[in-house]
Amino acid sequence: MDALRSMRWVVCALVLAGAVARAMAEEDTYWINSEGGDWLVSQNWSNGLPSLAGERNAWVGTSALSGAVTLSGAGSALWAYIGETYDAEVTLGTNAALAVESLALGWWEGAEGTLRLSGANAALVAERYQYVGLEGEGRLIQTGGTNTCALDVYVGVYTSARGLYRLAVDSLHFDALSTAFLYVGVVGTGEFLHEAGAASITYGLEVGEASQSESTYALSGTAVLKVGALWGRLDADRLRRMGHVHAVRRERAREHVVVPGRHGRLAGHLQP
């Protein structure tokens, strides 16, 4: 277990180093409209629209004022950095879609980056990673649509970071969040508020990676958590005995953890 944990730390460090290198190496475009506006208007950017296919990064929050940024249609970026040095907020409205290689909310310490996924049929798709609170404060508020991340979602990464992911999608007909791995609290503080909707985590969920990380995965309402494995401090049998889990069933080699509405708080320091 210690060797596996050390390996995950090494992988995480390499991923973050790659994020910094990519940010410095690729072509960038910066949000420049202090009054906010539509992501899809090229005049709102310093170097035209960001683009995933064109390998152009999007930076929102590099100046003191970025206003409220909204996405009304289909947009993309290689990396999307929201809340770089200053606070910034981006909202995906009805039928909006944002495709990125990776996403970072709250890039530097002292900055706040917020992404709101609120519109019906809105979609956020990441080919690699999502960081909700890298060194600063990150918030991903999902009350509609779907969020699909091919690899890892990290909530609260570095020591100075605070990350909040709120999932409250009022439907169980689809997976509102789909990812391979979910880490809530790497070294920083992470909080995942799972109030409604289904989260599908293919391989594993870990809460409180480091002993100094005070992090929480809290379930309530109609939340449904489907997860391949509960790592380290989270164990399905223990949770069942504690009354947090209503039912655990196997389906297609995956554990479905169904949590009743008035229960369910998974603290980051539970020991298996």
N, C-alpha and C positions, 0 to 999 in steps of 0.2 A: 504493500500500500504506500509506504514512504517513497519507494522508487517511482511508482506511478504518479504520485503527487508531485515529486520533483520534476518528472518529465513534463507534466502539464504546466508547471511553472516556467520551464525552459521554453516550451512552445509558445506560451502566452507572451513571454518577453520578446521572443523573436518576431511574433506577430506585431507587437506594438512598435518595435524598432523598424519593421517594414513599413508601418503606417507613417512614421515620421519621415523615412527616406522617400516614400512615395509622395508625400506632401511637398517635399522640397524639389523633387525631380520632375514632376509632370507640369503641364501647362495649367495655369490657374485663372479663374475669373472670380471677381469679388463683387458682392452686393453693394451698390453705391446709392440706392434711393433711400434717403433718410426718412421718407414718409411711408415706406413700405410699398406694397404693390404685388403684382402678379409675377411669379417665378418665370413665366413663359414670355415675358416682354424683354427682349434683348437689351433695350436701353437701360434696364435696371441693373445691368452687370457691366463691370469694367472692361471685359474682353469678350462680350457676346455670351450667348447661352452656354451653361455647362453641358457636358455631353459625356455619356458613358462610351459610346462608340468612338467619339473623338478624343477620348482620354483627357478630358478637361475637368479639373476639380472645381467644386463649388464651395466658396467661403462666405458664410453669412455671420456677421458679428465681428468683423475686423475693425469697424469704426464704432464710435460711441452710439450712433443712432442707425438702426437698420429698419425700424418700423415693423409692422406686422406683414409678414410675407405669406402669400397664399399660392397654392398650386391648384389651377382650375382644370387642367387636362393632363396630358402625358408629358412628363419631364424626366430628365436623367442627369447623372453626373458620374464621374469615375469615383471619387470620394466626395461625400457631402459633409462639410464641417459646419456645424451650427452652434454658435456660441464659442467663437475662437478666443478673442480677447475680451469682448464685450458681450452683453446679454443679447440673445436673438431667439426668435420664435418663428416656426414655419408650420402652416396648417394645410393638410390635404383635405380638400372638400369633396363633395359628391362627384363620383366618377373620376376623381383625380388618381394618377398613378405616378409614383416616383421609383425609378429603377437606378440602382447604384451598385458599384462593386462593394463599397463599405460605407458605413455611416458613423460619424462621431458627434456626440452631443456633449457640450461642456468640455472643450478641448484643453484650455489652460486653467490653472487654479484661479478662482475669483470670477470666472465667467460662467454664465448660465445659458444652456442651450436646450430648447424645448421643441419637440416635434409633436404635433397634434394630428392624429389619424382619426378623423371624426365623420367624414362624409359616407353616405351609403355607397357601397361598391368601390370605395377608395382602396388603393393597394400600395403597399410599400414592399419592394423586393430588393434584397441584398444578395449579391452573388457570393459574398464572403462573410463579412463580420459586421456586427453592430455594437457600438460602445455607448452606453447610456451613463454618462459621467466618467470621462477619461481621467483628467486631473481636476476639472471643475465640477459644476453641478449639472447633471443631465436629467431631463424628464421626457419620457415617451408616454403620452396619454392617448390610449386607444379606446375610443368609444364607438367606433364603427370600422367597417372595412376589414382588410386582412393584412397581416405582416408576415412575410416569408423570408427567412434568412437561411441560406444554404449551409452555413457552418455554425458559428458561435454567436450568441448574444451575451454580452458582459454588462452587468449593472453594478456600477461602483468599482472602478478599476484600481487606480493608484491611491496612496494613503490619503491624499487631500480630497479625493473625489467623494461625491454623494450622488447616487443614482436612484431614480424612481421610475418604475414601469407600472402604470395602472392599466389593467385590462378589464374593460367593462362593456363588452359587446353583447347586446341582448338577443343572442341567437345561438343555438347549439346545432344548427343545420350544417355548419362548416367549421373548420379550425381557424379561429381568429388569429392565433399565433402558431406558426410552424417553424421549427428550427431543429438542428441536429443536437446542439448542446446549449444549456442555459446555466450561466454562473451568476449568482446573486451575491455580491460582495466578494471581490477578489482580494484586494488589500484594503480598498476603501469601503465605504458603507453603502450597501445596496438594499433596496426595499422593493418587493414585487407585490402589488396589491391586485389580487385576482378576484374580482368581484362578480363577473359574469362572463359567459362565453367559454369556449374550449381552447386550451393550449395543448399542442401536440409537440412533444420533445422526443425526437427519435431515439437518441442514445442515452442522454443522462442530464440530470439536474443536480447541481451542488449549491448549497447555501452556506456562506461563511467559509470561504476557501482558507483564509488565514485565521489563526486563533484570535488575532486582535480585531478581526472584522466583525462588527456587530450588525448583522444583516438578517432580514426576515423575508420569508415567502408566506403571505397571509391569504387564505382562501375564504370566501364568503359567498352569500347569495346562491346563484345557480352555477357557480364555477365548476368546470370539469378539467382535471389535469390528466393528460395521457402521456406517460413517460416510460422510456425503456429501462431506466435504472435510476435509483436514488442513491447518490454517492455519499460516502463519508458520514456526514452528520444527519443524513436523512435515510430512514429505513421503513419500508412499507409495513412490515409486521409490527414494528414499534409504534408507528403512527396509528395503526388499527387498534392496538391495545390502549393507546392514550385517548381514543375516541375521536381522533381527527379525521379518520377515513371511514366513509360510509361503506365502500365496497372496493375490492381490488380484484380484477378479473384479467385473465390472459386472453388476448385477442390478437392473432397474427404476430405472435412472439413479442407482444408489447403489453406492458402493464397499464391498465386504465384505472386511475385513482379517482374515484368519484366522491366529492366532499359535500356533506349536507350544508344547508344554508346557514345555520346558526353555530356551526363549529368551524374549526380549521385554522389553526395558526401554527406554522412551521418555523420554529426559531433556528437561528443559524448555529446554535451550539448544542443541538441534540447529538448524543453519541450513540452509535449503533451498538 
